[in-house]
């Protein structure tokens, strides 16, 4: 004789009595699905840990630089190019007065990086003469001198410092949005 409360499991087709009227899976199938979900979460955590363990210092530099450049572009949105003083049409570049490769100490210095147009930053290699004149007017002579002094100090970043920088500028970008 068939029980009126019995249901057929959608997963394995066995007959079961549901705990709740909305249950469509038997106990075994429900627990199996939960176990699979838990395994997927564990795999995700392990994959993230593995990814972090194989990332190089250069990978962290790239991530931190992307967040920093995005912040600079958001900070200077609507402003003119630092070098030519013209309105920026098209892609905005985060232009370094002292290059990021050779002047590591000021790579993430907000006074060293300003928005620039494609022509000045790429075609004119930063248009540094004009950049320097306008940068000194913008930040002041004292800060410009201090920036020059900081630029020639060598700095080595650790992975943790770069992670912190990336998170810091990620938060600052969210604040500006």
Buried (B, 14 or more C-beta within 10 A) or exposed (E): EEEEEEBEBEEEEEEBEBEEEEBEBBBEBBEBEEEEEEEEEEEEEEEEEEEEEEBEEEBBBEBBBBBBBBBBBBBBEEEBBBBBEEEBEEEBBBBBBBBBEEBBBBBBBBBBBBBBBBBBBEEBEBBBEBBBEBBBEEBEEEEBEEBBEBBEEEEEBEBEBBBEBBEBBBEBBEEEE
